[in-house]
Amino acid sequence: MSKVKVKSISNDRRPSTSKLKVISFYTALLVVITALLGLYIAWVELMTQGNTEELIV
């Protein structure tokens, strides 16, 4: 029986640690921006209690 060549599926092309840190920083920044945007929208909704417009999507 002949040997079957098997390609390794290990992570040979792993990103470097510094690249992972940069990606983590940008991800955290986007999360903070999203949270601040959500808080702003909630605050605006609380301040405009008199308007009862409905948005149907």
Secondary structure, 3 states (H helix, E strand, C coil): CCCCCCCCCCCCCCCCHHHHHHHHHHHHHHHHHHHHHHHHHHHHHHHCCCCCCCCCC
